[in-house]
Amino acid sequence: MSLFDLPRLHFAGVATTRLPTGLRNGLIDLATNTVHTHEGPFPVDRPAHDYHAYLDEHGTRYGADGRADPEGPFNALKGWNFAGNGHFAVDSEIVGVETPDGFDTGDLLVGRKVDMWGHYNEYLATTANRARVFDVDPASDLTTTLMVGQLSFGRQGRSHDVGYLVSGGVSGLAPPRWQNDRHVQGVTGHWLAGQLGRATLYQFVVPADEELRWGEEAAGSPALRLLRQLIDEGRADGLVVQFALAGMAPPAAPGPPDQWGLRGTIAPWRAGEPRTAPAGRLLVPVDDGSLRTLSLRLDAEHVTLNMITAVPVAHRLGPPLDLGDLELRTASGDRLVAVIPSRVYTASAGTSGVVTVAREAGVAAENEALVITAGGRPLLREQETVLVVDDAAVLLDYEEETEVEVSCFVRGEPAPAGAIRVRQFANPRARPLDPPGDVEIVEVATGEGRLTLRGVRPGTTCVLLAADPAELPEPGHALHDGDEAALWRARLGAIAVRVLPDHRHLDAIPQQDVGFEVLYRHIFAYYELTNTFMKSEVFSLADRFKVETHPRLIWTMCDPKNKSKTYYMPPTRDMSAPQARLLLKFLRRQHTQSPAPTLVRAEERRDGGITTRQQLITALRQAATIELAVMLQYLYAAYSVPLYGAGLDRVRSGEWTPEQLRLLCGSGGESLDNGIRGTLITVAREEMIHFLVVNNVLMACGAPFYIPDVDFTRINDRLAVPLDFALEPLSLGSVHRFIAIEQPESMIPAVGPQTGATHPYGSLSELYADIRQGLQRVPDLFMVDKGRGGGEHHLFLRRSVNDAHPDYQLEVDDLASALFAIDVVTEQGEGNILSEAVEGEPSHFDAFVGIADQLSVQPRVGRAPWSPAYPVVRNPTLRAGRATGEQVTDPEARQVMGLFNRSYHMMFQLMAQHFGERPDSSLRRSDLMNAALDIMVGAMRPLGELLVTMPSGRRGKTAGPSFELEEIPAAISRPDVARRAMSLRFDHLAKACHASQVVPERVGDNFALLADFYGRAGMA
């Protein structure tokens, strides 16, 4: 089973890449990861923008027409996408379905979408995960590699409208194959002619055991029924996906994503066939003629040819050129095996270049080489023995060793590998400081069907493999750029290898010395200098506050255990193991440097239901209030648990056991286990998503973004649901309250009817059920245009959502998306709404039941029950006269509570401003929403964690954050005025924080940065 077998699903569309191009300028020493000017190394302690200015001043400039132009927008030293983030995506659909009965134009698959996603990120809980593109050897243009984490196809519209028919996991890298710089004709004279003319083939497989899932509608497609039957019967082991990127659109300006023509095929795959290289008999050019590499298979009556990139095109996205009728012949006897009419291969758009023609009867060709001719002139000749390495893109640490398997095929059939001849060709552009000459980058040991590669010198190299040493090019060949190098790599087994710099000296730096300056000099400076996407899309790695605020996020993305995932950072995948260990030291130092200050001791459903727009908006605002209140009380409970460093002190004093420390605080940075404290924060994050989702539904119905005033001293009397909300420390009692709040409707005891109740709803489930019915009942409800329903926020959504709906990003613009949004909320709270229970992914209800079980078995400490939290007050408040709250009276604690509440206000001010100015724009790319997240993590969290250790004014009790708003934030109508006003508020907060003797300095620094940022934005 392979691409040559049926059924075949052909797809076409556009591929988008954002390959970072700054590393290709010849000024980067990849042996040391150092950045140079033409005069020498660039000092890492200078601002990155100084280096970027140098590149702007010294690089040859080009205009949008690709010609040299001193005033042009393009700079050769920066390339055409200096800010590339490494994302790869496709916008494609199935254009043809081939079965043994011929082309099936009526199969429901035709017109359905094909998507290639990245891997699910466990830490950030993301959907809409992007696949990746990167250069194994940035000093070459022939090693651009793809990485896909999930294939999904068959959706119509969004997946919650008509879902995917097939979805499955993908692992490993997809190295480039069959590259051809002259596929698109007529692009000479452009400074990017090699890119614009290029076609490249990629391939990956979706094994049946990689969570291959079939949608309910899949049975309605004859092609999918046949595919599934082959897999179920063991005649196929999964799916093979081959596709080509060709004809990059000429960029009009630096920065936008690159657009490529895309076409490809999905077919059955069997273990033992190549995973990342095309199957079949390989034919390669005998000269530099127009017909390029292809593969084929001979059957009894037919010849099937894989010509996906073989025939050039006259212009981008144009049809294949007519090269005349082609003849497939035997090489020695010159016997005709098949005719390949031009009318067939020029009309292959619907088959993605896979062509089937009749075979001449009685001509044996299985045991001799083949050629393809045109007018008697040979164009292609068979490479009879082919060595294939699936893992042909290799990154090694210095002195690291890895083993790669080598498969041998003789005229397309598996054969023993025998003796493997190897020659490597180091890339001198990767080591610009070295003198010219051949050097050995890797030691290569050959074995039976395998190679062992060991990195012995930092740099990059191309390792070529052949069965016959005479087939290898002579030493000194330039095999890293250009058409000749691409032909060598297509003909012979080729492995692109990068050996990372020797950073072993970093292991000698003790943990206590690994501060921000050390981290920036030895790791982050290189990435700040060579690429700007982190600064423009996430945060600058030169921003000390951001780095110290998000150490766990940075470590999770850069953890070497995640190198096999698409979300691994850096996207260039070139962080060495010693650098990763240095980063882990920084994370652990941050954990241990956060000890706590010393404590000061002393029914039935209601009738009627929602029938009007106003009733629905009222119910949605109730839901938003509840989701926010739920989030705040979970955060309060999480803050009440000592940080890992303070927990270590409790272990030393005998108050806690090491097991209790791990239960509450996890591993202290050694893994993703953050204990009960981490679970509370994770659930709180999901509740914030629920709050935003409910607001998206509100705004789609024509209501404004809603910020409720959650006053915990009065909230329980104002809700439509009888819930017991309170800010109190983590304890078995508070967890039982959480369980009651998240309890599914099905578990509410059936004790009599609801009569004369003071609350319209008996449970949170009942409120959402009524909202769901109201959405379907109220006419003309949605005011927003299709596609403008907000969203593009993909954090803190579960794997089960990503598996079925990897395209989901919170958007709401019609009834189907609104209902799906409500189901997402109830799924995470109660569970089993969108899907069956998923192992390792408990609902909030189940998570709290588990926490209660763990807390209930903890032994006493002397006469008192074991306490997992600081003795914080219940419902702290700055206001007097609140019977259900406790006024904090300690002056210093009141001052910090005021700072916390002002931070909380500014968080919502930023959100309100985002939705007031650009409600249908991306949440995750909004400077306003990202600043709101910065305040949550960089101000509210440290202030909240400080407050729970400060005296409250009542003997034996500590203070806590009260989440009190003096006024409800609202969007300011003039954006420039809004930014000036926010800058002023941030400046006041910064000064107040810096004036405090107890507030961490970094909190004030964060506010000062925000004041500066919005001050400059207000002047723009």
KAQUIVEN-V5022 format. One record per residue. N is the residue number from 1. RES is the residue in three letters. OMEGA is omega in whole degrees, 0 to 359 (none if undefined). Layout:
N_RES_OMEGA, N_RES_OMEGA
//
This chain:
1_MET_179, 2_SER_177, 3_LEU_182, 4_PHE_181, 5_ASP_179, 6_LEU_5, 7_PRO_175, 8_ARG_178, 9_LEU_182, 10_HIS_181, 11_PHE_181, 12_ALA_179, 13_GLY_183, 14_VAL_173, 15_ALA_180, 16_THR_175, 17_THR_174, 18_ARG_180, 19_LEU_176, 20_PRO_189, 21_THR_182, 22_GLY_182, 23_LEU_184, 24_ARG_192, 25_ASN_179, 26_GLY_180, 27_LEU_181, 28_ILE_174, 29_ASP_183, 30_LEU_177, 31_ALA_181, 32_THR_187, 33_ASN_175, 34_THR_185, 35_VAL_185, 36_HIS_162, 37_THR_177, 38_HIS_180, 39_GLU_182, 40_GLY_183, 41_PRO_177, 42_PHE_182, 43_PRO_184, 44_VAL_179, 45_ASP_174, 46_ARG_180, 47_PRO_181, 48_ALA_183, 49_HIS_175, 50_ASP_178, 51_TYR_179, 52_HIS_177, 53_ALA_177, 54_TYR_179, 55_LEU_179, 56_ASP_185, 57_GLU_190, 58_HIS_181, 59_GLY_173, 60_THR_185, 61_ARG_181, 62_TYR_177, 63_GLY_181, 64_ALA_178, 65_ASP_178, 66_GLY_181, 67_ARG_178, 68_ALA_183, 69_ASP_182, 70_PRO_180, 71_GLU_184, 72_GLY_183, 73_PRO_184, 74_PHE_181, 75_ASN_186, 76_ALA_181, 77_LEU_176, 78_LYS_185, 79_GLY_185, 80_TRP_179, 81_ASN_182, 82_PHE_181, 83_ALA_181, 84_GLY_183, 85_ASN_177, 86_GLY_181, 87_HIS_174, 88_PHE_181, 89_ALA_178, 90_VAL_172, 91_ASP_189, 92_SER_177, 93_GLU_180, 94_ILE_184, 95_VAL_180, 96_GLY_179, 97_VAL_179, 98_GLU_175, 99_THR_177, 100_PRO_179, 101_ASP_181, 102_GLY_181, 103_PHE_181, 104_ASP_181, 105_THR_181, 106_GLY_179, 107_ASP_183, 108_LEU_178, 109_LEU_185, 110_VAL_182, 111_GLY_179, 112_ARG_188, 113_LYS_171, 114_VAL_182, 115_ASP_173, 116_MET_184, 117_TRP_173, 118_GLY_180, 119_HIS_175, 120_TYR_179, 121_ASN_184, 122_GLU_185, 123_TYR_182, 124_LEU_179, 125_ALA_190, 126_THR_162, 127_THR_181, 128_ALA_181, 129_ASN_185, 130_ARG_167, 131_ALA_189, 132_ARG_173, 133_VAL_179, 134_PHE_175, 135_ASP_172, 136_VAL_175, 137_ASP_182, 138_PRO_178, 139_ALA_178, 140_SER_175, 141_ASP_182, 142_LEU_183, 143_THR_182, 144_THR_191, 145_THR_178, 146_LEU_176, 147_MET_181, 148_VAL_181, 149_GLY_184, 150_GLN_172, 151_LEU_177, 152_SER_177, 153_PHE_178, 154_GLY_179, 155_ARG_175, 156_GLN_191, 157_GLY_176, 158_ARG_189, 159_SER_176, 160_HIS_169, 161_ASP_173, 162_VAL_192, 163_GLY_177, 164_TYR_177, 165_LEU_180, 166_VAL_177, 167_SER_181, 168_GLY_183, 169_GLY_179, 170_VAL_178, 171_SER_177, 172_GLY_181, 173_LEU_176, 174_ALA_181, 175_PRO_181, 176_PRO_178, 177_ARG_171, 178_TRP_182, 179_GLN_185, 180_ASN_182, 181_ASP_185, 182_ARG_179, 183_HIS_177, 184_VAL_184, 185_GLN_169, 186_GLY_179, 187_VAL_178, 188_THR_179, 189_GLY_177, 190_HIS_182, 191_TRP_177, 192_LEU_184, 193_ALA_180, 194_GLY_178, 195_GLN_185, 196_LEU_181, 197_GLY_192, 198_ARG_166, 199_ALA_180, 200_THR_178, 201_LEU_175, 202_TYR_179, 203_GLN_171, 204_PHE_179, 205_VAL_174, 206_VAL_182, 207_PRO_180, 208_ALA_181, 209_ASP_175, 210_GLU_176, 211_GLU_176, 212_LEU_187, 213_ARG_180, 214_TRP_179, 215_GLY_183, 216_GLU_182, 217_GLU_186, 218_ALA_180, 219_ALA_179, 220_GLY_179, 221_SER_178, 222_PRO_180, 223_ALA_180, 224_LEU_176, 225_ARG_180, 226_LEU_177, 227_LEU_182, 228_ARG_178, 229_GLN_179, 230_LEU_181, 231_ILE_181, 232_ASP_181, 233_GLU_178, 234_GLY_178, 235_ARG_173, 236_ALA_183, 237_ASP_180, 238_GLY_182, 239_LEU_171, 240_VAL_181, 241_VAL_176, 242_GLN_178, 243_PHE_179, 244_ALA_170, 245_LEU_184, 246_ALA_172, 247_GLY_176, 248_MET_178, 249_ALA_179, 250_PRO_180, 251_PRO_179, 252_ALA_180, 253_ALA_178, 254_PRO_170, 255_GLY_182, 256_PRO_179, 257_PRO_177, 258_ASP_181, 259_GLN_181, 260_TRP_167, 261_GLY_185, 262_LEU_167, 263_ARG_184, 264_GLY_186, 265_THR_173, 266_ILE_184, 267_ALA_177, 268_PRO_181, 269_TRP_178, 270_ARG_178, 271_ALA_185, 272_GLY_173, 273_GLU_178, 274_PRO_177, 275_ARG_187, 276_THR_179, 277_ALA_181, 278_PRO_176, 279_ALA_174, 280_GLY_178, 281_ARG_189, 282_LEU_175, 283_LEU_185, 284_VAL_183, 285_PRO_175, 286_VAL_175, 287_ASP_180, 288_ASP_181, 289_GLY_189, 290_SER_181, 291_LEU_185, 292_ARG_189, 293_THR_173, 294_LEU_174, 295_SER_182, 296_LEU_173, 297_ARG_176, 298_LEU_169, 299_ASP_184, 300_ALA_186, 301_GLU_186, 302_HIS_169, 303_VAL_177, 304_THR_184, 305_LEU_175, 306_ASN_186, 307_MET_190, 308_ILE_178, 309_THR_188, 310_ALA_187, 311_VAL_181, 312_PRO_178, 313_VAL_183, 314_ALA_180, 315_HIS_183, 316_ARG_179, 317_LEU_179, 318_GLY_179, 319_PRO_177, 320_PRO_178, 321_LEU_176, 322_ASP_179, 323_LEU_185, 324_GLY_177, 325_ASP_180, 326_LEU_179, 327_GLU_174, 328_LEU_185, 329_ARG_172, 330_THR_186, 331_ALA_185, 332_SER_183, 333_GLY_181, 334_ASP_179, 335_ARG_182, 336_LEU_178, 337_VAL_180, 338_ALA_172, 339_VAL_179, 340_ILE_185, 341_PRO_179, 342_SER_180, 343_ARG_180, 344_VAL_185, 345_TYR_177, 346_THR_180, 347_ALA_188, 348_SER_181, 349_ALA_181, 350_GLY_179, 351_THR_178, 352_SER_176, 353_GLY_176, 354_VAL_189, 355_VAL_176, 356_THR_179, 357_VAL_180, 358_ALA_178, 359_ARG_176, 360_GLU_181, 361_ALA_171, 362_GLY_180, 363_VAL_179, 364_ALA_182, 365_ALA_184, 366_GLU_189, 367_ASN_174, 368_GLU_184, 369_ALA_180, 370_LEU_173, 371_VAL_170, 372_ILE_183, 373_THR_173, 374_ALA_181, 375_GLY_180, 376_GLY_181, 377_ARG_179, 378_PRO_178, 379_LEU_181, 380_LEU_176, 381_ARG_183, 382_GLU_167, 383_GLN_193, 384_GLU_178, 385_THR_184, 386_VAL_174, 387_LEU_184, 388_VAL_173, 389_VAL_180, 390_ASP_181, 391_ASP_188, 392_ALA_175, 393_ALA_191, 394_VAL_170, 395_LEU_184, 396_LEU_166, 397_ASP_176, 398_TYR_182, 399_GLU_173, 400_GLU_182, 401_GLU_177, 402_THR_181, 403_GLU_177, 404_VAL_179, 405_GLU_178, 406_VAL_177, 407_SER_180, 408_CYS_176, 409_PHE_176, 410_VAL_185, 411_ARG_174, 412_GLY_183, 413_GLU_179, 414_PRO_180, 415_ALA_176, 416_PRO_184, 417_ALA_181, 418_GLY_180, 419_ALA_180, 420_ILE_178, 421_ARG_188, 422_VAL_171, 423_ARG_181, 424_GLN_184, 425_PHE_181, 426_ALA_180, 427_ASN_182, 428_PRO_180, 429_ARG_178, 430_ALA_181, 431_ARG_187, 432_PRO_182, 433_LEU_182, 434_ASP_174, 435_PRO_179, 436_PRO_178, 437_GLY_180, 438_ASP_175, 439_VAL_180, 440_GLU_180, 441_ILE_179, 442_VAL_166, 443_GLU_183, 444_VAL_174, 445_ALA_182, 446_THR_177, 447_GLY_180, 448_GLU_178, 449_GLY_180, 450_ARG_174, 451_LEU_171, 452_THR_181, 453_LEU_178, 454_ARG_181, 455_GLY_182, 456_VAL_178, 457_ARG_178, 458_PRO_181, 459_GLY_181, 460_THR_181, 461_THR_171, 462_CYS_178, 463_VAL_179, 464_LEU_182, 465_LEU_176, 466_ALA_174, 467_ALA_181, 468_ASP_182, 469_PRO_179, 470_ALA_180, 471_GLU_183, 472_LEU_175, 473_PRO_179, 474_GLU_176, 475_PRO_180, 476_GLY_176, 477_HIS_175, 478_ALA_186, 479_LEU_187, 480_HIS_178, 481_ASP_172, 482_GLY_189, 483_ASP_180, 484_GLU_178, 485_ALA_179, 486_ALA_179, 487_LEU_176, 488_TRP_182, 489_ARG_179, 490_ALA_185, 491_ARG_184, 492_LEU_171, 493_GLY_184, 494_ALA_177, 495_ILE_173, 496_ALA_185, 497_VAL_169, 498_ARG_173, 499_VAL_186, 500_LEU_183, 501_PRO_177, 502_ASP_182, 503_HIS_186, 504_ARG_180, 505_HIS_180, 506_LEU_180, 507_ASP_182, 508_ALA_181, 509_ILE_181, 510_PRO_185, 511_GLN_184, 512_GLN_180, 513_ASP_185, 514_VAL_174, 515_GLY_183, 516_PHE_184, 517_GLU_179, 518_VAL_182, 519_LEU_182, 520_TYR_184, 521_ARG_189, 522_HIS_181, 523_ILE_195, 524_PHE_185, 525_ALA_181, 526_TYR_182, 527_TYR_176, 528_GLU_183, 529_LEU_189, 530_THR_183, 531_ASN_182, 532_THR_187, 533_PHE_180, 534_MET_181, 535_LYS_185, 536_SER_186, 537_GLU_183, 538_VAL_171, 539_PHE_182, 540_SER_177, 541_LEU_173, 542_ALA_180, 543_ASP_185, 544_ARG_182, 545_PHE_183, 546_LYS_181, 547_VAL_181, 548_GLU_178, 549_THR_187, 550_HIS_182, 551_PRO_181, 552_ARG_177, 553_LEU_181, 554_ILE_181, 555_TRP_181, 556_THR_181, 557_MET_185, 558_CYS_180, 559_ASP_180, 560_PRO_178, 561_LYS_182, 562_ASN_180, 563_LYS_179, 564_SER_181, 565_LYS_182, 566_THR_185, 567_TYR_180, 568_TYR_177, 569_MET_0, 570_PRO_182, 571_PRO_175, 572_THR_172, 573_ARG_186, 574_ASP_173, 575_MET_183, 576_SER_179, 577_ALA_176, 578_PRO_176, 579_GLN_178, 580_ALA_178, 581_ARG_176, 582_LEU_179, 583_LEU_178, 584_LEU_176, 585_LYS_179, 586_PHE_179, 587_LEU_181, 588_ARG_177, 589_ARG_178, 590_GLN_179, 591_HIS_185, 592_THR_178, 593_GLN_180, 594_SER_177, 595_PRO_180, 596_ALA_170, 597_PRO_182, 598_THR_179, 599_LEU_173, 600_VAL_187, 601_ARG_171, 602_ALA_none, 603_GLU_176, 604_GLU_179, 605_ARG_180, 606_ARG_177, 607_ASP_175, 608_GLY_182, 609_GLY_184, 610_ILE_180, 611_THR_182, 612_THR_179, 613_ARG_183, 614_GLN_176, 615_GLN_180, 616_LEU_180, 617_ILE_177, 618_THR_180, 619_ALA_179, 620_LEU_177, 621_ARG_173, 622_GLN_180, 623_ALA_179, 624_ALA_178, 625_THR_182, 626_ILE_181, 627_GLU_179, 628_LEU_180, 629_ALA_178, 630_VAL_180, 631_MET_184, 632_LEU_180, 633_GLN_176, 634_TYR_176, 635_LEU_180, 636_TYR_178, 637_ALA_179, 638_ALA_179, 639_TYR_184, 640_SER_179, 641_VAL_180, 642_PRO_174, 643_LEU_186, 644_TYR_180, 645_GLY_178, 646_ALA_177, 647_GLY_176, 648_LEU_177, 649_ASP_179, 650_ARG_176, 651_VAL_180, 652_ARG_181, 653_SER_179, 654_GLY_179, 655_GLU_178, 656_TRP_170, 657_THR_175, 658_PRO_179, 659_GLU_178, 660_GLN_175, 661_LEU_179, 662_ARG_179, 663_LEU_185, 664_LEU_190, 665_CYS_179, 666_GLY_189, 667_SER_179, 668_GLY_176, 669_GLY_181, 670_GLU_179, 671_SER_178, 672_LEU_180, 673_ASP_178, 674_ASN_175, 675_GLY_180, 676_ILE_179, 677_ARG_179, 678_GLY_178, 679_THR_179, 680_LEU_180, 681_ILE_178, 682_THR_179, 683_VAL_179, 684_ALA_177, 685_ARG_180, 686_GLU_177, 687_GLU_175, 688_MET_175, 689_ILE_178, 690_HIS_178, 691_PHE_179, 692_LEU_179, 693_VAL_180, 694_VAL_177, 695_ASN_176, 696_ASN_177, 697_VAL_178, 698_LEU_184, 699_MET_176, 700_ALA_179, 701_CYS_177, 702_GLY_179, 703_ALA_179, 704_PRO_174, 705_PHE_189, 706_TYR_175, 707_ILE_181, 708_PRO_173, 709_ASP_183, 710_VAL_178, 711_ASP_187, 712_PHE_176, 713_THR_184, 714_ARG_191, 715_ILE_187, 716_ASN_178, 717_ASP_187, 718_ARG_184, 719_LEU_176, 720_ALA_181, 721_VAL_181, 722_PRO_180, 723_LEU_182, 724_ASP_180, 725_PHE_176, 726_ALA_170, 727_LEU_180, 728_GLU_185, 729_PRO_175, 730_LEU_176, 731_SER_177, 732_LEU_179, 733_GLY_180, 734_SER_179, 735_VAL_176, 736_HIS_174, 737_ARG_179, 738_PHE_179, 739_ILE_180, 740_ALA_180, 741_ILE_185, 742_GLU_187, 743_GLN_178, 744_PRO_179, 745_GLU_184, 746_SER_183, 747_MET_178, 748_ILE_182, 749_PRO_179, 750_ALA_182, 751_VAL_174, 752_GLY_178, 753_PRO_177, 754_GLN_181, 755_THR_176, 756_GLY_183, 757_ALA_179, 758_THR_179, 759_HIS_181, 760_PRO_183, 761_TYR_180, 762_GLY_182, 763_SER_176, 764_LEU_177, 765_SER_181, 766_GLU_177, 767_LEU_181, 768_TYR_177, 769_ALA_179, 770_ASP_176, 771_ILE_181, 772_ARG_179, 773_GLN_179, 774_GLY_177, 775_LEU_181, 776_GLN_188, 777_ARG_186, 778_VAL_182, 779_PRO_174, 780_ASP_191, 781_LEU_192, 782_PHE_185, 783_MET_187, 784_VAL_178, 785_ASP_177, 786_LYS_180, 787_GLY_180, 788_ARG_184, 789_GLY_178, 790_GLY_176, 791_GLY_193, 792_GLU_171, 793_HIS_190, 794_HIS_180, 795_LEU_171, 796_PHE_172, 797_LEU_194, 798_ARG_179, 799_ARG_181, 800_SER_176, 801_VAL_181, 802_ASN_181, 803_ASP_184, 804_ALA_187, 805_HIS_182, 806_PRO_179, 807_ASP_188, 808_TYR_180, 809_GLN_172, 810_LEU_184, 811_GLU_175, 812_VAL_179, 813_ASP_176, 814_ASP_184, 815_LEU_183, 816_ALA_181, 817_SER_177, 818_ALA_178, 819_LEU_179, 820_PHE_179, 821_ALA_179, 822_ILE_179, 823_ASP_176, 824_VAL_180, 825_VAL_183, 826_THR_177, 827_GLU_183, 828_GLN_179, 829_GLY_185, 830_GLU_184, 831_GLY_173, 832_ASN_176, 833_ILE_179, 834_LEU_186, 835_SER_172, 836_GLU_181, 837_ALA_180, 838_VAL_181, 839_GLU_180, 840_GLY_182, 841_GLU_185, 842_PRO_171, 843_SER_177, 844_HIS_179, 845_PHE_182, 846_ASP_179, 847_ALA_181, 848_PHE_174, 849_VAL_178, 850_GLY_178, 851_ILE_179, 852_ALA_178, 853_ASP_182, 854_GLN_181, 855_LEU_186, 856_SER_183, 857_VAL_181, 858_GLN_182, 859_PRO_177, 860_ARG_172, 861_VAL_187, 862_GLY_180, 863_ARG_187, 864_ALA_172, 865_PRO_177, 866_TRP_181, 867_SER_179, 868_PRO_189, 869_ALA_170, 870_TYR_180, 871_PRO_183, 872_VAL_180, 873_VAL_176, 874_ARG_180, 875_ASN_178, 876_PRO_179, 877_THR_173, 878_LEU_187, 879_ARG_178, 880_ALA_172, 881_GLY_178, 882_ARG_188, 883_ALA_183, 884_THR_177, 885_GLY_178, 886_GLU_181, 887_GLN_175, 888_VAL_186, 889_THR_179, 890_ASP_187, 891_PRO_183, 892_GLU_178, 893_ALA_178, 894_ARG_179, 895_GLN_180, 896_VAL_176, 897_MET_178, 898_GLY_177, 899_LEU_178, 900_PHE_183, 901_ASN_176, 902_ARG_175, 903_SER_178, 904_TYR_177, 905_HIS_183, 906_MET_175, 907_MET_180, 908_PHE_177, 909_GLN_179, 910_LEU_178, 911_MET_181, 912_ALA_180, 913_GLN_177, 914_HIS_183, 915_PHE_176, 916_GLY_183, 917_GLU_188, 918_ARG_186, 919_PRO_181, 920_ASP_178, 921_SER_185, 922_SER_175, 923_LEU_187, 924_ARG_177, 925_ARG_181, 926_SER_177, 927_ASP_180, 928_LEU_180, 929_MET_179, 930_ASN_176, 931_ALA_176, 932_ALA_177, 933_LEU_178, 934_ASP_179, 935_ILE_178, 936_MET_187, 937_VAL_188, 938_GLY_179, 939_ALA_184, 940_MET_182, 941_ARG_180, 942_PRO_178, 943_LEU_178, 944_GLY_179, 945_GLU_174, 946_LEU_185, 947_LEU_184, 948_VAL_177, 949_THR_185, 950_MET_179, 951_PRO_181, 952_SER_189, 953_GLY_176, 954_ARG_184, 955_ARG_176, 956_GLY_182, 957_LYS_175, 958_THR_181, 959_ALA_178, 960_GLY_179, 961_PRO_184, 962_SER_178, 963_PHE_181, 964_GLU_177, 965_LEU_175, 966_GLU_176, 967_GLU_180, 968_ILE_179, 969_PRO_178, 970_ALA_180, 971_ALA_175, 972_ILE_193, 973_SER_180, 974_ARG_183, 975_PRO_181, 976_ASP_178, 977_VAL_179, 978_ALA_183, 979_ARG_176, 980_ARG_180, 981_ALA_179, 982_MET_178, 983_SER_180, 984_LEU_179, 985_ARG_179, 986_PHE_178, 987_ASP_178, 988_HIS_178, 989_LEU_180, 990_ALA_181, 991_LYS_180, 992_ALA_179, 993_CYS_180, 994_HIS_179, 995_ALA_181, 996_SER_179, 997_GLN_186, 998_VAL_182, 999_VAL_178, 1000_PRO_184, 1001_GLU_184, 1002_ARG_179, 1003_VAL_177, 1004_GLY_178, 1005_ASP_179, 1006_ASN_179, 1007_PHE_178, 1008_ALA_177, 1009_LEU_179, 1010_LEU_178, 1011_ALA_179, 1012_ASP_182, 1013_PHE_183, 1014_TYR_173, 1015_GLY_178, 1016_ARG_179, 1017_ALA_180, 1018_GLY_179, 1019_MET_184, 1020_ALA_none
//
